[in-house]
Amino acid sequence: MKNKIKTIDEIKVYKEYIKAKRAEGYSVVKLCEKLNISRSSLYELVKRIEKGDKFQLERCMKITKFDCIWEHKYKRRFIIISDNRKEKEYPEQLRVLIVDMDKDGFGLREIARRVMKDVHTVSYHLNKE
């Protein structure tokens, strides 16, 4: 709920900024006083709205990247390995898969979630290398 209120405030501030920018005698200082925010906050908000929220975009791209890597590089291999759990090569195949995922930048928790193991098991396989 807090995020929604914050977003509405950001929109309101940006609308006021656009209105003030068009008005004669435009002053950032006056606008900031009227909205009760600092100049740096106003500039940061305007930049984030006009150019996009870079941090969120990078985070989203990273998540999407890992989904694609999982889907097209590791998922089939994991399914095949998990079907062979009773084979004696299973632990070594799982370890190699975990190490490869780590090399591709997957985090410990993300690897654990994808291979359906607890974080301790994944950490054990990575330290075993």
C-alpha positions as CSV (number, residue, x, y, z in Angstrom):
1,M,0.0,0.0,0.0
2,K,2.9,2.4,0.8
3,N,4.3,2.0,-2.7
4,K,1.0,3.0,-4.3
5,I,0.9,6.2,-2.2
6,K,4.5,7.0,-3.1
7,T,3.8,6.5,-6.8
8,I,0.8,8.8,-6.6
9,D,2.9,11.5,-4.9
10,E,5.6,11.2,-7.6
11,I,3.0,11.6,-10.3
12,K,1.6,14.7,-8.5
13,V,5.0,16.2,-8.1
14,Y,5.9,15.6,-11.7
15,K,2.6,17.1,-12.9
16,E,3.3,20.2,-10.8
17,Y,6.8,20.3,-12.3
18,I,5.4,20.3,-15.8
19,K,2.9,23.0,-15.0
20,A,5.5,25.2,-13.3
21,K,8.0,24.7,-16.1
22,R,5.4,26.1,-18.6
23,A,4.5,29.0,-16.3
24,E,6.1,32.4,-16.6
25,G,8.7,33.2,-13.9
26,Y,9.5,29.5,-13.4
27,S,11.6,28.8,-10.4
28,V,12.7,25.4,-9.1
29,V,13.3,26.9,-5.7
30,K,9.7,28.1,-5.5
31,L,8.3,24.8,-6.8
32,C,10.3,22.9,-4.2
33,E,9.1,25.1,-1.4
34,K,5.5,24.7,-2.6
35,L,5.9,20.9,-2.8
36,N,8.0,20.7,0.4
37,I,10.8,18.6,-1.2
38,S,14.5,19.3,-1.8
39,R,15.8,20.3,-5.1
40,S,17.9,17.1,-5.4
41,S,14.8,15.0,-4.7
42,L,12.9,16.9,-7.4
43,Y,15.7,16.5,-10.0
44,E,16.1,12.8,-9.1
45,L,12.3,12.2,-9.5
46,V,12.2,14.0,-12.8
47,K,15.2,12.1,-14.1
48,R,13.7,8.8,-13.0
49,I,10.4,9.5,-14.7
50,E,11.8,10.9,-17.9
51,K,14.6,8.5,-18.4
52,G,13.3,5.5,-16.5
53,D,14.2,4.0,-13.2
54,K,17.6,2.6,-14.1
55,F,18.1,0.5,-11.0
56,Q,14.7,-1.2,-11.5
57,L,15.3,-1.7,-15.2
58,E,18.7,-3.3,-14.5
59,R,17.2,-5.5,-11.8
60,C,14.4,-6.6,-14.1
61,M,16.8,-7.3,-17.0
62,K,18.9,-9.4,-14.6
63,I,15.9,-11.5,-13.5
64,T,14.8,-12.0,-17.1
65,K,18.3,-12.9,-18.1
66,F,18.5,-15.6,-15.4
67,D,15.1,-16.9,-16.5
68,C,16.3,-17.2,-20.1
69,I,19.6,-18.9,-19.1
70,W,17.7,-21.3,-16.9
71,E,15.2,-22.1,-19.6
72,H,17.6,-22.6,-22.5
73,K,20.8,-23.8,-20.8
74,Y,20.1,-25.6,-17.6
75,K,16.4,-26.8,-17.3
76,R,16.6,-29.8,-19.6
77,R,19.9,-30.8,-18.1
78,F,18.4,-30.6,-14.6
79,I,15.3,-32.6,-15.6
80,I,17.6,-35.4,-17.0
81,I,19.8,-35.3,-13.9
82,S,16.8,-35.4,-11.5
83,D,15.4,-38.4,-13.4
84,N,18.6,-40.3,-12.7
85,R,18.7,-39.7,-8.9
86,K,19.2,-43.4,-8.3
87,E,22.4,-43.5,-10.5
88,K,25.7,-43.2,-8.7
89,E,26.8,-40.3,-11.0
90,Y,23.9,-38.1,-9.7
91,P,25.7,-36.2,-7.0
92,E,28.6,-35.4,-9.4
93,Q,26.3,-34.3,-12.2
94,L,24.3,-32.1,-9.8
95,R,27.6,-30.6,-8.5
96,V,28.7,-29.8,-12.0
97,L,25.3,-28.2,-12.8
98,I,25.5,-26.1,-9.6
99,V,29.1,-24.9,-10.3
100,D,28.1,-24.0,-13.9
101,M,25.2,-22.0,-12.7
102,D,27.4,-20.2,-10.2
103,K,29.8,-19.3,-13.0
104,D,26.9,-17.8,-15.0
105,G,26.2,-15.5,-12.1
106,F,23.2,-17.2,-10.4
107,G,23.1,-16.4,-6.7
108,L,23.2,-19.1,-4.0
109,R,19.4,-18.8,-3.2
110,E,18.5,-18.7,-6.9
111,I,20.4,-21.9,-7.6
112,A,18.8,-23.6,-4.6
113,R,15.4,-22.6,-5.7
114,R,15.9,-23.7,-9.3
115,V,17.4,-27.1,-8.4
116,M,15.0,-27.6,-5.5
117,K,17.7,-28.0,-2.9
118,D,18.3,-26.1,0.3
119,V,21.0,-23.4,0.4
120,H,23.2,-25.5,2.6
121,T,23.4,-28.3,0.0
122,V,24.2,-25.8,-2.8
123,S,26.9,-24.2,-0.7
124,Y,28.3,-27.6,0.1
125,H,28.6,-28.5,-3.6
126,L,30.2,-25.1,-4.4
127,N,32.7,-25.4,-1.6
128,K,33.5,-29.0,-2.7
129,E,34.9,-27.7,-6.0
